[in-house]
């Protein structure tokens, strides 16, 4: 109404109007935002995201996600996309909760996190700017939506992240980043992990991803490094036949295969009767009944040493043909007691 009545055209000079698409507020942000749409600012330098902040509109800011007007800015852990420290207003006052509420702003998981980082890096690639702040909102229906680019991003983001931009920029300066995906991975590897470290300190457990590099030591003492799949749905750790042979269990496999024992043949036997069948197999630790989508099988088990994320596990691993699968070893639930699994960790 004010526009139509000429309130913003005091001299009566004609102007041009344009229409913008209306974004719909994501349900996750409804309790945290006053009237307006929150956005995520990502600082990108040399095609690497170096810092990020969630900006939340407040009553003080009039529903605008602008810290200079009183909005809240929350630092984001680049690796996990989880919010950390919050500040409010142009003085960057550190706060724990949303103003006039008891809602904590730390620990909030930002959806579409990888896509948001990729969109920010793509913005720099297209714009040609060496340093920029990319503002991205999340629409309820469309997901991440690019809002605008800032050649001179504000400094409050450093307070919200409890870190300086200069040091982070120096760490990525001169790096040859060929792809958007590579730039995102570098940023998450270098400048993430605050949440992970806090979780590890509290729980005493290491945080690992669903794919981890492990170092295996078998009967002969030789060490082999492979990629392992972390599978909490599997009871036991399982290794591939060829990998088991390389770890010194070739005679174990040969002797076991010679017996050609099927599960159906021994399922009604007692434990002692089963042990008697396999007692002469060299280096065999024990045997295990394994139920899987392919049916029930009886497998040999051998003792191996696994080093994963600087922790040593002495495991009884089953042996099975995994040649048709991507990973030669899966780490099962029995060997994951000292770890927490982050499915987003890369």
PEGIGI-V475456 format. One record per run of one state. SS is the DSSP state (H for helix, E for strand, L for the rest). FROM is the first residue (numbers start at 1). LEN is the number of residues. If there is no record, write none. Layout:
{{SS:FROM:LEN} {SS:FROM:LEN}}
This chain:
{{L:1:24} {E:25:1} {L:26:1} {H:27:3} {L:30:9} {E:39:7} {L:46:2} {E:48:9} {L:57:10} {H:67:3} {L:70:2} {E:72:5} {L:77:5} {E:82:7} {L:89:4} {E:93:3} {L:96:1} {E:97:1} {L:98:6} {E:104:1} {L:105:4} {E:109:1} {L:110:3} {H:113:15} {L:128:3} {E:131:9} {L:140:3} {E:143:8} {L:151:5} {H:156:6} {L:162:3} {H:165:8} {L:173:7} {H:180:12} {L:192:2} {H:194:10} {L:204:2} {E:206:3} {L:209:2} {E:211:7} {L:218:5} {E:223:8} {L:231:7} {E:238:3} {H:241:19} {L:260:3} {H:263:4} {L:267:4} {H:271:8} {L:279:7} {E:286:7} {L:293:2} {E:295:14} {L:309:2} {E:311:10} {L:321:8} {E:329:3} {L:332:1} {H:333:3} {L:336:3} {E:339:3} {L:342:5}}
